Amino acid sequence: MGNVIHGLLFQPPDPTYQADPNLIWLSTKRGQRIPAFFIDRRASITLLFSHGNAEDLGHILHYFNTVGATIKANILAYEYTGYGCSSGSPSEEDIYADIEAAYLYLRDVVGVPWDRVVLFGRSMGTAASVHLATLTPVRGLILQCPMLSVFRIAFNSRFTVPGDRLTNIDKITEIEAPVLVIHGTDDEVVPFWHGTELHSLCKDQSIDPLWVRGGAHNNIESTDTAGFLERISGFLKDLENSAPSIPLKNQSIRI
């Protein structure tokens, strides 16, 4: 059963890019070497992006080069262990170590403080984003097509059972930062109710979610491109123009 779940969860495509000098190379605490790219637009907010389970950096580089100017943010996107040009084989533990390495690069090398970092996760990447936000304060999160947990995609269980993966439902209540949840009403992979329930569990209920009518799992950006970009841009602008809401006592870092 575990091997079946693993095979469904991690679906690295054949690499869509090559290792080249423009990539940033990061070392994780689990001994893996993963690439990343950084788009610096001299913006005050930096997005730390975590992609989905069946894509790699090559699928998203052109997209963020195109929309980065629209949403007015710097972007650091990293690769998962076992994907693209990375070493190793993917696992839940590794994707958590991967995002930790990416965040430490932003903080310690680029010099971006926590209150200028917004985590943006898509599908499986929402679990990496939620994980990181339980370890360190961040300015905000954007969760696109998030799951409550892997088992709950098939079963509407009230409790997390042993062996479940990517349990966002058990971690989201720990997060103090504002969370923008985006979900398509016709998502055929992660049911729409995952997004609505996860939003209901967020501490800050003042953030209006974006429910994309008719949006499926992989076409939200194209279903309502203008609305999608406008909502993200508005969320980032609101964060930039407001003071962080995280209490001093909750600003500890556990990475």
Backbone as numpy.savetxt, mean C-alpha at the origin, in Angstrom:
# Nx Ny Nz CAx CAy CAz Cx Cy Cz
-3.02 -27.30 1.96 -3.84 -26.10 1.96 -2.98 -24.83 1.96
-1.92 -24.87 2.79 -1.04 -23.71 2.87 -0.37 -23.40 1.54
0.05 -24.44 0.82 0.68 -24.24 -0.49 -0.31 -23.68 -1.51
-1.57 -24.12 -1.41 -2.59 -23.61 -2.33 -2.82 -22.13 -2.09
-2.98 -21.74 -0.83 -3.18 -20.33 -0.48 -1.99 -19.49 -0.93
-0.79 -20.02 -0.70 0.42 -19.30 -1.10 0.44 -19.08 -2.60
0.08 -20.11 -3.37 0.09 -19.99 -4.82 -0.94 -19.02 -5.35
-2.09 -18.93 -4.67 -3.11 -17.97 -5.08 -2.75 -16.56 -4.69
-2.09 -16.42 -3.55 -1.77 -15.09 -3.03 -0.62 -14.44 -3.77
0.44 -15.18 -3.99 1.64 -14.63 -4.63 1.71 -15.12 -6.07
1.57 -14.21 -7.02 1.57 -14.55 -8.44 2.52 -13.62 -9.19
3.82 -13.71 -8.89 4.76 -12.83 -9.59 4.78 -13.10 -11.09
4.59 -12.08 -11.91 4.66 -12.28 -13.36 6.11 -12.43 -13.81
6.31 -12.86 -15.05 7.65 -12.79 -15.61 8.12 -11.34 -15.54
9.36 -11.09 -15.13 9.82 -9.70 -14.94 9.56 -8.83 -16.17
9.02 -7.65 -15.94 8.70 -6.73 -17.03 9.73 -5.61 -17.15
10.83 -5.73 -16.43 11.88 -4.71 -16.48 13.21 -5.40 -16.22
14.28 -4.68 -16.48 15.62 -5.21 -16.27 16.33 -4.41 -15.18
17.26 -5.07 -14.53 18.07 -4.36 -13.55 18.93 -3.35 -14.28
18.83 -2.08 -13.88 19.63 -1.04 -14.54 20.10 -0.03 -13.50
21.02 0.85 -13.86 21.60 1.78 -12.88 20.61 2.76 -12.28
19.45 2.93 -12.90 18.47 3.87 -12.38 17.69 3.33 -11.18
17.79 2.04 -10.94 17.09 1.45 -9.82 17.86 1.67 -8.52
17.11 1.78 -7.44 17.68 1.82 -6.10 17.64 0.40 -5.55
18.72 -0.04 -4.92 18.75 -1.40 -4.38 18.74 -1.36 -2.86
17.81 -2.10 -2.29 17.62 -2.11 -0.84 17.87 -3.51 -0.29
18.38 -3.58 0.92 18.58 -4.85 1.61 17.55 -4.96 2.73
16.89 -6.10 2.84 15.87 -6.28 3.86 16.45 -7.01 5.07
15.73 -6.96 6.17 16.20 -7.62 7.38 16.13 -9.14 7.27
15.48 -9.65 6.21 15.42 -11.09 5.98 16.47 -11.54 4.96
17.40 -10.62 4.66 18.54 -10.99 3.83 18.29 -10.94 2.34
17.21 -10.30 1.90 16.91 -10.22 0.49 17.34 -8.86 -0.08
17.47 -8.83 -1.40 17.85 -7.61 -2.11 16.72 -7.27 -3.08
16.16 -6.09 -2.91 15.00 -5.69 -3.71 15.25 -4.34 -4.36
14.75 -4.13 -5.58 14.89 -2.84 -6.24 13.74 -1.90 -5.90
13.97 -0.62 -6.14 12.94 0.40 -5.95 13.24 1.54 -6.92
12.25 2.38 -7.15 12.52 3.61 -7.89 11.90 4.79 -7.14
12.52 5.95 -7.29 12.07 7.16 -6.60 11.85 8.25 -7.63
10.65 8.79 -7.65 10.31 9.91 -8.51 10.25 11.15 -7.62
11.21 12.03 -7.78 11.32 13.22 -6.94 10.76 14.43 -7.69
9.62 14.92 -7.24 9.01 16.09 -7.84 9.13 17.31 -6.96
10.00 17.22 -5.96 10.22 18.32 -5.02 8.91 18.70 -4.31
8.07 17.69 -4.12 6.79 17.91 -3.44 6.97 17.75 -1.93
6.01 18.22 -1.19 6.12 18.14 0.27 5.63 16.79 0.81
4.85 16.04 0.02 4.35 14.73 0.41 5.00 13.66 -0.46
5.40 12.56 0.17 5.96 11.43 -0.57 5.07 10.21 -0.37
4.65 9.60 -1.47 3.89 8.36 -1.41 4.84 7.18 -1.39
4.63 6.27 -0.48 5.34 4.99 -0.46 4.37 3.94 -0.98
4.59 3.51 -2.23 3.60 2.68 -2.93 3.93 1.20 -2.87
2.90 0.41 -2.56 3.00 -1.06 -2.51 2.03 -1.64 -3.53
2.55 -2.35 -4.53 1.71 -2.81 -5.63 0.97 -4.11 -5.31
0.18 -4.57 -6.26 -0.63 -5.77 -6.08 0.14 -7.05 -6.27
-0.56 -8.20 -6.19 0.12 -9.49 -6.12 0.48 -10.06 -7.48
-0.05 -9.50 -8.58 0.21 -10.07 -9.90 0.86 -9.05 -10.84
1.61 -8.11 -10.26 2.31 -7.10 -11.05 3.68 -6.86 -10.45
4.51 -6.13 -11.18 5.82 -5.75 -10.64 6.09 -4.29 -10.96
7.27 -3.82 -10.63 7.58 -2.40 -10.81 7.42 -1.95 -12.26
7.71 -2.83 -13.20 7.60 -2.46 -14.60 6.20 -2.08 -15.01
5.20 -2.66 -14.33 3.81 -2.36 -14.66 3.39 -0.97 -14.18
4.06 -0.43 -13.18 3.56 0.80 -12.56 4.45 2.01 -12.79
5.67 1.81 -13.28 6.59 2.94 -13.44 6.01 3.99 -14.38
5.56 3.58 -15.55 5.03 4.55 -16.51 3.81 5.26 -15.95
2.96 4.50 -15.24 1.74 5.09 -14.68 2.08 6.23 -13.72
3.01 5.98 -12.81 3.32 7.01 -11.84 4.13 8.15 -12.44
4.90 7.89 -13.47 5.55 8.98 -14.18 4.50 9.91 -14.80
3.37 9.34 -15.19 2.31 10.11 -15.83 1.46 10.88 -14.82
1.06 10.20 -13.74 0.10 10.82 -12.82 0.76 11.54 -11.65
2.06 11.34 -11.47 2.73 11.95 -10.33 2.58 13.46 -10.29
2.64 14.09 -11.46 2.50 15.54 -11.51 1.08 15.96 -11.14
0.10 15.13 -11.51 -1.30 15.46 -11.22 -1.58 15.42 -9.73
-1.09 14.40 -9.06 -1.37 14.28 -7.63 -0.37 15.05 -6.78
0.65 15.63 -7.42 1.61 16.52 -6.75 2.26 15.85 -5.55
2.92 14.74 -5.83 3.61 14.01 -4.77 4.86 13.34 -5.32
5.86 13.19 -4.46 6.99 12.32 -4.78 6.52 10.88 -4.61
7.18 9.95 -5.26 6.74 8.55 -5.18 7.95 7.63 -5.03
7.93 6.82 -3.99 8.89 5.72 -3.86 8.09 4.43 -4.00
8.40 3.65 -5.03 7.77 2.34 -5.22 8.86 1.29 -5.12
8.59 0.22 -4.42 9.58 -0.82 -4.17 9.04 -2.16 -4.69
9.95 -3.10 -4.86 9.59 -4.43 -5.33 9.49 -5.40 -4.16
8.69 -6.43 -4.33 8.61 -7.48 -3.32 9.69 -8.53 -3.55
10.10 -9.15 -2.49 10.97 -10.32 -2.58 10.33 -11.36 -3.51
11.13 -11.88 -4.45 10.63 -12.89 -5.36 9.91 -12.34 -6.57
9.80 -11.03 -6.68 9.16 -10.37 -7.82 10.20 -9.60 -8.62
9.96 -9.47 -9.93 10.83 -8.65 -10.77 12.28 -9.09 -10.68
13.14 -8.13 -10.35 14.58 -8.40 -10.26 15.04 -8.69 -8.83
14.11 -8.91 -7.92 14.47 -9.17 -6.53 15.05 -10.57 -6.35
15.71 -10.76 -5.24 16.16 -12.09 -4.85 15.04 -12.80 -4.09
15.22 -14.09 -3.84 14.35 -14.85 -2.96 13.01 -15.23 -3.54
12.15 -15.73 -2.66 10.79 -16.14 -2.99 9.83 -15.37 -2.11
8.65 -15.02 -2.62 7.74 -14.17 -1.85 7.10 -14.91 -0.68
6.82 -14.15 0.36 6.08 -14.66 1.51 5.48 -13.46 2.23
4.53 -13.72 3.11 3.92 -12.62 3.87 4.97 -11.92 4.71
5.83 -12.69 5.35 6.87 -12.09 6.19 7.81 -11.22 5.36
8.08 -11.66 4.13 9.00 -10.89 3.29 8.39 -9.58 2.80
7.10 -9.57 2.45 6.54 -8.30 1.98 6.53 -7.27 3.10
6.41 -7.73 4.34 6.49 -6.80 5.47 7.93 -6.28 5.63
8.89 -7.17 5.50 10.29 -6.73 5.57 10.65 -5.81 4.41
10.03 -6.05 3.25 10.30 -5.23 2.07 9.86 -3.78 2.30
8.64 -3.59 2.80 8.17 -2.22 2.99 8.92 -1.53 4.12
9.34 -2.29 5.12 10.15 -1.70 6.18 11.47 -1.17 5.61
12.10 -1.93 4.73 13.35 -1.49 4.10 13.13 -0.24 3.26
12.00 -0.19 2.55 11.69 0.98 1.72 11.47 2.21 2.59
10.75 2.04 3.70 10.51 3.18 4.59 11.81 3.69 5.21
12.67 2.77 5.63 13.94 3.18 6.23 14.80 3.93 5.21
14.72 3.54 3.93 15.44 4.28 2.89 14.90 5.71 2.79
13.59 5.84 2.79 13.00 7.18 2.72 13.43 8.02 3.92
13.36 7.43 5.09 13.66 8.18 6.31 15.14 8.48 6.47
15.99 7.48 6.28 17.40 7.61 6.64 18.29 8.07 5.50
17.91 7.80 4.26 18.74 8.18 3.12 18.19 9.43 2.44
16.92 9.40 2.09 16.32 10.57 1.43 16.05 11.68 2.44
15.77 11.30 3.69 15.55 12.29 4.73 14.12 12.79 4.83
13.15 11.94 4.47 11.74 12.32 4.55 11.21 12.00 5.94
10.72 12.98 6.70 10.19 12.69 8.03 8.85 11.97 7.95
8.48 11.30 9.03 7.27 10.48 9.02 6.02 11.28 8.66
5.98 12.56 9.05 4.77 13.34 8.82 4.68 13.88 7.40
5.60 13.44 6.53 5.54 13.77 5.10 5.36 12.52 4.25
5.14 11.37 4.92 5.02 10.09 4.23 3.57 9.62 4.25
3.04 9.31 3.07 1.71 8.72 2.95 1.86 7.35 2.30
1.34 6.33 2.94 1.42 4.97 2.42 0.26 4.72 1.46
0.58 4.16 0.29 -0.44 3.88 -0.72 -0.29 2.41 -1.12
-1.27 1.61 -0.72 -1.24 0.19 -1.04 -2.39 -0.19 -1.94
-2.12 -1.10 -2.88 -3.15 -1.59 -3.78 -3.29 -3.10 -3.60
-4.52 -3.56 -3.33 -4.80 -4.98 -3.18 -3.89 -5.61 -2.12
-3.05 -6.58 -2.50 -2.15 -7.19 -1.53 -1.27 -6.13 -0.86
-0.94 -5.08 -1.58 -0.09 -4.02 -1.03 -0.72 -3.27 0.13
-2.06 -3.37 0.28 -2.68 -2.71 1.42 -2.22 -3.35 2.73
-1.94 -4.66 2.70 -1.49 -5.35 3.91 -0.10 -4.87 4.31
0.77 -4.64 3.32 2.09 -4.10 3.63 1.96 -2.70 4.24
1.08 -1.88 3.67 0.89 -0.51 4.17 0.33 -0.51 5.59
-0.67 -1.33 5.83 -1.27 -1.41 7.17 -0.24 -1.91 8.17
0.52 -2.92 7.78 1.57 -3.44 8.66 2.53 -2.32 9.07
3.04 -1.57 8.10 4.02 -0.53 8.42 3.42 0.52 9.33
2.16 0.88 9.10 1.52 1.92 9.90 1.31 1.50 11.34
1.40 0.19 11.64 1.33 -0.26 13.04 2.69 -0.17 13.72
3.75 0.04 12.93 5.11 0.08 13.47 5.66 1.50 13.61
5.18 2.40 12.78 5.71 3.76 12.79 4.59 4.74 12.44
4.60 5.93 13.01 3.60 6.91 12.58 3.86 7.34 11.14
2.81 7.61 10.42 2.89 8.14 9.06 1.81 9.20 8.94
1.90 10.01 7.88 0.94 11.12 7.74 -0.44 10.64 7.32
-0.50 9.54 6.57 -1.79 9.04 6.13 -1.63 7.76 5.34
-2.75 7.13 5.02 -2.76 5.91 4.21 -3.83 6.02 3.13
-3.52 5.45 1.97 -4.50 5.26 0.90 -4.55 3.75 0.65
-5.72 3.16 0.82 -5.88 1.72 0.67 -6.85 1.47 -0.48
-6.34 0.93 -1.59 -7.14 0.69 -2.78 -7.47 -0.79 -2.90
-8.75 -1.11 -2.94 -9.23 -2.49 -3.01 -8.65 -3.34 -1.88
-8.78 -2.90 -0.64 -8.19 -3.65 0.47 -9.02 -4.86 0.86
-8.34 -5.88 1.37 -9.05 -7.04 1.91 -9.04 -6.96 3.44
-10.08 -7.53 4.05 -10.09 -7.67 5.49 -9.05 -8.71 5.90
-9.03 -9.81 5.19 -8.03 -10.86 5.33 -8.22 -11.80 4.13
-7.27 -12.67 3.92 -7.34 -13.57 2.76 -8.51 -14.54 2.89
-8.67 -15.20 4.04 -9.75 -16.16 4.19 -11.12 -15.52 4.06
-11.24 -14.27 4.47 -12.54 -13.60 4.42 -12.96 -13.24 2.99
-12.04 -13.36 2.04 -12.44 -13.16 0.65 -13.44 -14.24 0.23
-13.25 -15.43 0.77 -14.16 -16.54 0.46 -15.21 -16.78 1.53
-14.89 -16.46 2.79 -15.79 -16.75 3.89 -15.98 -15.50 4.75
-17.22 -15.16 5.03 -17.53 -14.00 5.86 -17.48 -14.42 7.32
-16.26 -14.57 7.83 -16.06 -15.06 9.19 -15.97 -13.89 10.18
-16.54 -14.08 11.34 -16.48 -13.04 12.38 -15.11 -13.01 13.04
-14.40 -14.13 13.03 -13.14 -14.22 13.75 -12.02 -14.65 12.80
-10.82 -14.21 13.10 -9.65 -14.63 12.33 -9.25 -16.03 12.77
-9.23 -16.94 11.82 -8.92 -18.34 12.14 -7.44 -18.60 11.91
-6.89 -19.62 12.55 -5.47 -19.94 12.36 -5.14 -20.17 10.89
-4.02 -19.64 10.45 -3.59 -19.81 9.07 -4.03 -18.71 8.14
-4.90 -17.78 8.61 -5.32 -16.69 7.76 -4.14 -15.76 7.48
-4.20 -15.03 6.37 -3.10 -14.17 5.94 -3.59 -12.73 5.74
-2.64 -11.84 5.80 -2.88 -10.42 5.47 -4.11 -9.89 6.22
-4.07 -10.00 7.53 -5.24 -9.71 8.37 -5.34 -8.21 8.68
-5.70 -7.44 7.67 -5.89 -6.00 7.88 -6.93 -5.71 8.95
-7.95 -6.55 9.03 -9.04 -6.32 9.98 -8.54 -6.28 11.42
-7.49 -7.03 11.71 -6.98 -7.11 13.08 -5.98 -5.99 13.39
-5.58 -5.22 12.39 -4.55 -4.19 12.59 -5.05 -2.77 12.38
-6.11 -2.60 11.59 -6.53 -1.26 11.19 -6.89 -0.39 12.38
-7.41 -0.98 13.46 -7.81 -0.19 14.62 -6.63 0.36 15.40
-5.42 -0.13 15.12 -4.22 0.40 15.78 -3.73 1.70 15.14
-4.22 2.02 13.96 -3.65 3.11 13.17 -4.32 4.43 13.51
-3.49 5.41 13.88 -3.99 6.73 14.25 -4.12 7.65 13.04
-3.34 7.41 12.00 -3.29 8.31 10.85 -4.60 8.24 10.05
-4.94 9.33 9.34 -6.11 9.31 8.47 -5.97 8.26 7.37
-7.07 7.57 7.06 -7.06 6.50 6.06 -8.12 6.79 5.00
-7.69 6.83 3.75 -8.62 6.93 2.62 -8.78 5.55 2.01
-9.99 5.02 2.05 -10.28 3.71 1.46 -10.95 3.92 0.10
-10.42 3.21 -0.91 -10.95 3.27 -2.27 -11.32 1.85 -2.69
-12.54 1.67 -3.20 -12.95 0.32 -3.60 -13.99 0.42 -4.71
-13.94 -0.53 -5.63 -14.93 -0.61 -6.69 -16.14 -1.40 -6.24
-17.31 -0.94 -6.62 -18.53 -1.63 -6.19 -18.71 -2.99 -6.85
-18.02 -3.21 -7.98 -18.14 -4.48 -8.70 -16.85 -5.29 -8.67
-16.10 -5.12 -7.59 -14.83 -5.85 -7.46 -15.09 -7.36 -7.45
-14.51 -8.05 -8.41 -14.73 -9.49 -8.56 -13.69 -10.33 -7.83
-12.67 -9.69 -7.25 -11.62 -10.41 -6.55 -11.76 -10.23 -5.04
-11.74 -9.00 -4.59 -11.95 -8.68 -3.17 -13.32 -7.99 -3.07
-14.31 -8.66 -2.49 -15.66 -8.11 -2.47 -15.72 -6.69 -1.90
-16.63 -5.91 -2.45 -16.79 -4.51 -2.06 -16.99 -4.34 -0.56
-17.67 -5.29 0.08 -17.95 -5.14 1.51 -16.68 -5.18 2.35
-15.60 -5.70 1.82 -14.32 -5.62 2.54 -13.93 -4.16 2.73
-14.06 -3.38 1.65 -13.71 -1.97 1.75 -14.61 -1.21 2.70
-15.91 -1.46 2.63 -16.83 -0.72 3.50 -16.61 -1.07 4.97
-16.36 -2.35 5.25 -16.15 -2.74 6.65 -14.82 -2.21 7.17
-13.79 -2.26 6.33 -12.50 -1.75 6.78 -12.60 -0.25 7.06
-13.29 0.48 6.21 -13.49 1.92 6.46 -14.21 2.14 7.79
-15.20 1.32 8.08 -15.97 1.49 9.32 -15.13 1.25 10.56
-14.01 0.54 10.41 -13.14 0.24 11.55 -12.05 1.28 11.75
-11.89 2.21 10.81 -10.85 3.24 10.94 -11.19 4.18 12.10
-10.17 4.61 12.82 -10.41 5.50 13.96 -10.94 6.85 13.53
-10.41 7.38 12.43 -10.82 8.69 11.94 -11.92 8.51 10.90
-13.16 8.75 11.30 -14.29 8.56 10.41 -14.63 9.82 9.59
-13.79 10.84 9.72 -14.04 12.08 8.98 -13.56 11.99 7.53
-12.80 10.96 7.19 -12.29 10.82 5.83 -13.30 10.10 4.97
-13.85 10.80 3.99 -14.83 10.18 3.10 -14.13 9.18 2.18
-14.63 7.95 2.11 -14.05 6.96 1.20 -14.43 7.28 -0.24
-13.80 6.59 -1.17 -14.16 6.70 -2.58 -14.69 5.35 -3.03
-15.98 5.28 -3.26 -16.59 4.07 -3.80 -16.80 4.30 -5.30
-16.10 3.54 -6.11 -16.15 3.71 -7.57 -17.24 2.83 -8.14
-18.34 3.44 -8.53 -19.49 2.69 -9.03 -19.13 1.99 -10.34
-19.32 0.68 -10.36 -18.99 -0.12 -11.54 -17.53 -0.51 -11.63
-16.73 -0.08 -10.68 -15.30 -0.39 -10.71 -15.04 -1.82 -10.30
-14.16 -2.49 -11.04 -13.74 -3.85 -10.70 -12.40 -3.78 -9.97
-11.75 -4.93 -9.84 -10.54 -4.97 -9.03 -9.36 -4.27 -9.71
-9.28 -4.38 -11.02 -8.10 -3.89 -11.72 -8.35 -2.72 -12.66
-9.54 -2.09 -12.56 -9.80 -1.00 -13.51 -10.32 0.27 -12.86
-10.12 0.41 -11.57 -10.65 1.59 -10.87 -10.11 2.88 -11.49
-8.80 2.88 -11.79 -8.19 4.10 -12.33 -8.81 4.51 -13.67
-9.18 3.53 -14.47 -9.75 3.84 -15.78 -11.27 3.97 -15.76
-11.92 3.42 -14.75 -13.38 3.54 -14.66 -13.80 4.98 -14.40
-13.08 5.66 -13.52 -13.36 7.06 -13.22 -12.03 7.77 -12.97
-11.28 7.98 -14.04 -9.94 8.53 -13.91 -9.94 9.89 -13.21
-10.81 10.77 -13.66 -10.84 12.13 -13.10 -11.22 12.09 -11.62
-12.25 11.31 -11.28 -12.68 11.23 -9.89 -11.63 10.59 -8.99
-10.96 9.57 -9.52 -9.92 8.88 -8.78 -8.77 9.83 -8.44
-8.26 10.51 -9.44 -7.13 11.42 -9.22 -7.54 12.63 -8.38
-8.74 13.10 -8.58 -9.22 14.25 -7.81 -9.34 13.90 -6.33
-9.83 12.69 -6.04 -9.99 12.30 -4.62 -8.64 12.13 -3.95
-7.69 11.51 -4.64 -6.36 11.35 -4.06 -5.69 12.70 -3.87
-5.77 13.56 -4.89 -5.16 14.89 -4.79 -5.77 15.67 -3.64
-7.11 15.58 -3.49 -7.76 16.29 -2.40 -7.35 15.78 -1.04
-7.21 14.46 -0.93 -6.78 13.86 0.34 -5.38 14.33 0.71
-4.46 14.31 -0.26 -3.09 14.75 0.01 -3.04 16.23 0.36
-3.84 17.02 -0.33 -3.87 18.46 -0.05 -4.39 18.72 1.35
-5.43 17.99 1.76 -5.97 18.15 3.11 -4.93 17.78 4.16
-4.18 16.71 3.91 -3.13 16.32 4.85 -2.07 17.40 4.94
-1.68 17.93 3.79 -0.62 18.93 3.75 -1.03 20.21 4.49
-2.31 20.51 4.46 -2.79 21.76 5.03 -3.30 21.63 6.46
-3.14 20.45 7.04 -3.59 20.23 8.41 -2.46 19.66 9.25
-2.59 19.80 10.54 -1.57 19.27 11.44 -1.77 17.78 11.63
-0.70 17.01 11.80 -0.85 15.57 12.05 -1.70 15.33 13.29
-2.54 14.32 13.22 -3.47 14.04 14.31 -2.98 12.96 15.25
-1.74 12.51 15.07 -1.23 11.42 15.89 -0.70 11.95 17.22
-1.23 11.49 18.35 -0.74 11.96 19.65 0.73 11.64 19.84
1.42 12.49 20.60 2.84 12.32 20.85 3.16 10.94 21.41
2.28 10.44 22.27 2.53 9.14 22.91 2.50 7.99 21.91
1.90 8.22 20.74 1.81 7.16 19.74 2.79 7.35 18.58
3.80 8.19 18.79 4.77 8.46 17.74 6.03 7.61 17.88
5.95 6.53 18.64 7.10 5.64 18.78 7.29 4.82 17.51
8.53 4.40 17.25 8.88 3.64 16.06 9.39 2.28 16.49
8.88 1.22 15.87 9.23 -0.15 16.27 9.89 -0.94 15.13
10.50 -0.24 14.22 11.19 -0.95 13.14 12.64 -1.20 13.56
